[in-house]
Amino acid sequence: MNPAQVDAYLRRLGVQHPASPTVDVLRELHLRHLQTVPFENLSIHLGEEIVLEEDRLLDKVVGAGRGGFCYELNGLFGALLTALGFDVALLAARVYGDEGRPGIPYDHLALRVRTVDGGVWLADVGFGTHSHYPLAFEERGEQEDPGGTFRVAASGPDTAGAGAGDVDVDLDVDVVRNGRPEYRLETRPRALGDFVVGAWWHSTSPASHFTRSLVCSRLTDDGGRVTLSGRVLTVTGADGTREVRELATDEEVLTVYRERFGIELGVVPAVREPA
């Protein structure tokens, strides 16, 4: 990512170019990304190709003002952080389903980030409803965040011998929100190209929830969330109050995409049957 692309990305987020890759900078970038770049799967239903290459992702997220799902959002955010001087590793995860079992390999992409002022952080701007700020990767106790109570818990067959504060690069960790495991994270660094098969599966398989529904969602400035699922608009306040309404016309849907998410569309997306 060259300096001009970095500056354009930062303008998209509405932040100044940071002087140093510190934890405070990481926290600001993380929050602003969640507030400005939607989590959305519209490409799947608009017939657009999803390409996990830095320039193509920049064209989509920065040039076209779009969002994306985990591989796109965290993949590009990781490239930005790297260009700003952070030490970033791309990590693969398997998302827990309703039955409590992890999903497919390369089900999700998250970031392990080291800052110059110390500390190792779990950054994730591509999971939808999640932590507003990066989580302390090496902390094994509960972490309070506006998005809930989180815990990064050691998992796997070797964890019985690990101390409460130990981190072993060979062990997986479970990311837990409000007492419920969200995903199991591998700690071995990966390359963005490793996630191509996962992105293909999620964008084509009838078993993927992304092929069966439409979603466009972002964090609001007051700590709430706005989500458009097909024609259903849900506005959730920071206090948990919810306002739900169904949009009656195509014009209303396109207006919400434009005014709430900054996405200009020529047609209303509709769920496509997987090929």
C-alpha positions as CSV (number, residue, x, y, z in Angstrom):
1,M,0.0,0.0,0.0
2,N,1.6,3.2,-1.2
3,P,1.5,6.6,0.7
4,A,-1.3,7.9,-1.5
5,Q,-3.4,4.8,-0.9
6,V,-2.8,5.0,2.8
7,D,-3.9,8.7,2.9
8,A,-7.1,7.8,0.9
9,Y,-7.9,5.0,3.3
10,L,-7.4,7.3,6.3
11,R,-9.7,9.9,4.7
12,R,-12.3,7.2,4.3
13,L,-12.0,6.5,8.0
14,G,-12.0,10.2,8.9
15,V,-8.7,10.2,10.8
16,Q,-5.4,12.0,10.5
17,H,-2.2,10.2,9.6
18,P,-0.8,8.9,12.9
19,A,2.7,9.8,14.1
20,S,3.4,6.4,15.6
21,P,1.9,2.9,15.7
22,T,0.7,3.1,19.3
23,V,-2.2,1.3,21.0
24,D,-4.2,4.5,21.2
25,V,-3.9,4.9,17.4
26,L,-4.9,1.3,16.9
27,R,-8.0,1.8,19.2
28,E,-9.0,4.9,17.2
29,L,-8.5,3.2,13.8
30,H,-10.5,0.2,15.0
31,L,-13.5,2.1,16.2
32,R,-13.6,4.4,13.2
33,H,-13.4,1.5,10.8
34,L,-16.4,-0.1,12.5
35,Q,-18.3,3.2,12.3
36,T,-17.5,4.0,8.6
37,V,-17.0,0.8,6.7
38,P,-20.0,-1.5,6.7
39,F,-20.0,-5.2,7.2
40,E,-21.9,-6.4,4.2
41,N,-22.3,-9.3,1.8
42,L,-23.9,-7.4,-1.1
43,S,-21.3,-8.5,-3.7
44,I,-22.5,-12.1,-3.4
45,H,-26.0,-11.1,-4.4
46,L,-25.0,-8.5,-7.0
47,G,-23.0,-11.0,-8.9
48,E,-19.7,-9.2,-8.1
49,E,-16.5,-11.2,-7.9
50,I,-14.8,-11.2,-4.5
51,V,-11.0,-10.9,-5.0
52,L,-8.7,-11.1,-2.1
53,E,-6.0,-8.9,-3.5
54,E,-4.9,-5.6,-1.9
55,D,-5.5,-3.3,-5.0
56,R,-8.9,-4.8,-5.7
57,L,-9.9,-4.4,-2.1
58,L,-8.8,-0.8,-2.1
59,D,-10.8,-0.2,-5.2
60,K,-13.9,-1.6,-3.5
61,V,-13.6,-0.2,0.1
62,V,-11.8,3.1,-0.5
63,G,-12.5,3.9,-4.2
64,A,-16.2,2.8,-4.3
65,G,-17.0,3.4,-0.7
66,R,-18.2,-0.1,-0.1
67,G,-17.8,-2.5,2.8
68,G,-17.3,-6.3,2.8
69,F,-17.1,-9.4,4.9
70,C,-14.3,-10.6,7.2
71,Y,-11.7,-11.6,4.6
72,E,-12.1,-8.2,2.8
73,L,-12.3,-5.9,5.8
74,N,-9.7,-7.5,8.1
75,G,-7.5,-8.3,5.1
76,L,-7.4,-4.7,4.0
77,F,-7.3,-3.3,7.5
78,G,-4.3,-5.5,8.2
79,A,-2.6,-4.0,5.1
80,L,-3.3,-0.5,6.3
81,L,-1.9,-1.2,9.8
82,T,1.2,-2.8,8.3
83,A,1.8,0.3,6.1
84,L,1.4,2.5,9.3
85,G,4.2,0.5,11.0
86,F,2.2,-2.0,13.1
87,D,3.4,-5.6,13.3
88,V,0.4,-7.5,12.0
89,A,-0.3,-11.2,11.6
90,L,-3.3,-12.6,9.8
91,L,-5.0,-15.4,11.8
92,A,-7.5,-18.0,10.7
93,A,-10.5,-18.9,12.8
94,R,-13.4,-21.3,12.8
95,V,-16.7,-19.7,13.9
96,Y,-18.9,-21.5,16.4
97,G,-22.3,-22.4,15.1
98,D,-25.6,-22.6,17.1
99,E,-24.9,-26.2,17.9
100,G,-21.6,-25.2,19.6
101,R,-19.2,-26.7,17.0
102,P,-16.6,-24.8,15.1
103,G,-17.2,-24.2,11.4
104,I,-15.0,-24.8,8.3
105,P,-11.2,-24.1,8.3
106,Y,-10.5,-20.5,7.2
107,D,-14.0,-19.6,8.3
108,H,-12.9,-16.2,9.5
109,L,-9.9,-13.9,9.4
110,A,-8.8,-11.8,12.3
111,L,-5.6,-9.8,13.2
112,R,-3.0,-10.1,15.8
113,V,-1.3,-6.7,16.1
114,R,1.8,-5.6,18.1
115,T,2.2,-1.9,18.9
116,V,5.4,0.1,19.5
117,D,4.4,0.9,23.1
118,G,4.0,-2.8,24.1
119,G,1.2,-5.2,24.1
120,V,-0.3,-7.7,21.6
121,W,-3.9,-7.0,20.4
122,L,-6.7,-8.9,18.7
123,A,-8.2,-6.6,16.1
124,D,-11.3,-7.6,14.3
125,V,-13.3,-5.2,12.1
126,G,-15.0,-7.9,10.1
127,F,-17.2,-9.9,12.4
128,G,-20.3,-7.7,12.5
129,T,-21.4,-7.3,16.1
130,H,-18.1,-7.6,18.1
131,S,-15.8,-5.6,20.3
132,H,-15.6,-1.9,19.6
133,Y,-11.9,-1.8,20.5
134,P,-9.0,-4.3,20.1
135,L,-8.8,-7.0,22.8
136,A,-5.7,-7.7,24.7
137,F,-4.5,-10.9,23.1
138,E,-2.4,-12.2,26.0
139,E,-5.0,-11.3,28.7
140,R,-6.9,-14.4,29.9
141,G,-9.4,-12.7,32.2
142,E,-12.6,-10.8,31.3
143,Q,-12.3,-7.7,29.2
144,E,-15.0,-5.1,29.3
145,D,-15.9,-3.4,26.1
146,P,-18.9,-1.3,24.9
147,G,-19.7,-4.4,22.7
148,G,-19.9,-6.8,25.7
149,T,-17.7,-8.8,28.1
150,F,-15.0,-10.6,26.2
151,R,-12.4,-13.2,27.0
152,V,-9.5,-14.6,25.0
153,A,-9.3,-18.1,26.5
154,A,-6.6,-20.7,25.8
155,S,-8.0,-23.9,24.1
156,G,-6.8,-27.1,22.6
157,P,-5.3,-30.3,24.1
158,D,-2.2,-28.7,25.6
159,T,-3.8,-26.0,27.6
160,A,-4.0,-27.9,30.8
161,G,-0.3,-27.3,31.4
162,A,-0.4,-23.6,30.5
163,G,-0.4,-21.0,33.2
164,A,-3.2,-18.5,33.4
165,G,-1.1,-15.8,31.7
166,D,0.8,-18.0,29.3
167,V,0.5,-17.8,25.6
168,D,1.9,-20.6,23.4
169,V,2.1,-19.9,19.7
170,D,1.2,-23.6,19.1
171,L,-2.1,-23.3,20.9
172,D,-5.5,-22.1,19.6
173,V,-7.6,-19.6,21.6
174,D,-11.3,-19.2,21.9
175,V,-12.8,-15.7,21.6
176,V,-15.7,-15.5,24.0
177,R,-18.4,-12.8,24.1
178,N,-20.8,-12.6,27.0
179,G,-20.1,-16.2,28.0
180,R,-20.6,-17.6,24.5
181,P,-17.7,-18.8,22.4
182,E,-17.6,-16.9,19.1
183,Y,-14.7,-18.4,17.3
184,R,-11.6,-20.6,17.7
185,L,-8.5,-18.7,16.6
186,E,-5.4,-20.4,15.3
187,T,-2.2,-18.5,16.3
188,R,-0.1,-19.5,13.3
189,P,0.3,-16.5,10.9
190,R,-1.3,-16.8,7.5
191,A,-1.2,-15.0,4.1
192,L,-4.3,-13.3,2.6
193,G,-4.2,-15.8,-0.2
194,D,-4.8,-18.7,2.2
195,F,-8.3,-17.4,2.7
196,V,-9.4,-17.6,-0.9
197,V,-11.1,-21.0,-0.5
198,G,-13.0,-19.9,2.6
199,A,-14.2,-16.8,0.8
200,W,-15.2,-18.9,-2.2
201,W,-17.2,-21.3,0.0
202,H,-19.0,-18.5,1.9
203,S,-19.9,-16.8,-1.4
204,T,-21.1,-19.9,-3.2
205,S,-22.2,-22.7,-0.9
206,P,-25.9,-23.2,-0.1
207,A,-24.7,-24.1,3.4
208,S,-23.2,-20.6,4.0
209,H,-25.5,-18.1,5.8
210,F,-24.0,-15.4,3.5
211,T,-25.6,-16.9,0.4
212,R,-29.0,-17.2,2.1
213,S,-29.4,-13.7,3.4
214,L,-28.5,-10.1,2.8
215,V,-26.9,-7.9,5.4
216,C,-25.4,-4.5,5.6
217,S,-24.5,-3.3,9.1
218,R,-22.2,-0.7,10.9
219,L,-21.6,0.7,14.3
220,T,-23.2,4.1,14.9
221,D,-21.3,7.0,16.4
222,D,-23.3,6.8,19.6
223,G,-22.4,3.1,20.2
224,G,-25.5,1.6,18.7
225,R,-25.9,-0.2,15.4
226,V,-27.8,0.2,12.1
227,T,-28.5,-2.9,10.0
228,L,-30.3,-3.5,6.8
229,S,-31.3,-7.1,6.2
230,G,-33.0,-7.3,2.8
231,R,-35.8,-4.8,3.3
232,V,-35.8,-4.8,7.1
233,L,-34.1,-1.9,8.7
234,T,-33.1,-2.3,12.4
235,V,-31.7,0.6,14.4
236,T,-30.3,-0.5,17.8
237,G,-29.5,2.1,20.4
238,A,-26.4,2.0,22.7
239,D,-28.9,1.1,25.5
240,G,-30.2,-1.9,23.6
241,T,-33.5,-0.4,22.4
242,R,-34.5,-1.5,18.9
243,E,-36.5,0.1,16.2
244,V,-37.5,-2.3,13.4
245,R,-39.4,-1.4,10.2
246,E,-39.8,-2.9,6.8
247,L,-39.0,-0.7,3.8
248,A,-41.9,-0.7,1.3
249,T,-40.3,0.5,-1.9
250,D,-37.0,0.1,-3.8
251,E,-36.5,3.8,-3.5
252,E,-36.5,3.6,0.3
253,V,-34.1,0.7,0.2
254,L,-31.6,2.5,-2.0
255,T,-31.9,5.7,0.1
256,V,-31.1,3.8,3.2
257,Y,-28.0,2.2,1.6
258,R,-26.9,5.7,0.5
259,E,-27.7,7.7,3.6
260,R,-27.0,5.2,6.3
261,F,-24.1,3.4,4.8
262,G,-22.7,5.7,2.1
263,I,-23.3,3.0,-0.6
264,E,-24.5,4.1,-4.0
265,L,-26.4,1.3,-5.8
266,G,-28.2,1.3,-9.1
267,V,-30.4,-1.7,-8.2
268,V,-31.8,-3.2,-5.0
269,P,-29.8,-6.4,-4.1
270,A,-31.9,-9.6,-3.8
271,V,-30.8,-13.0,-2.5
272,R,-29.5,-15.1,-5.4
273,E,-29.8,-18.8,-5.5
274,P,-26.4,-20.4,-5.2
275,A,-25.2,-21.9,-8.5
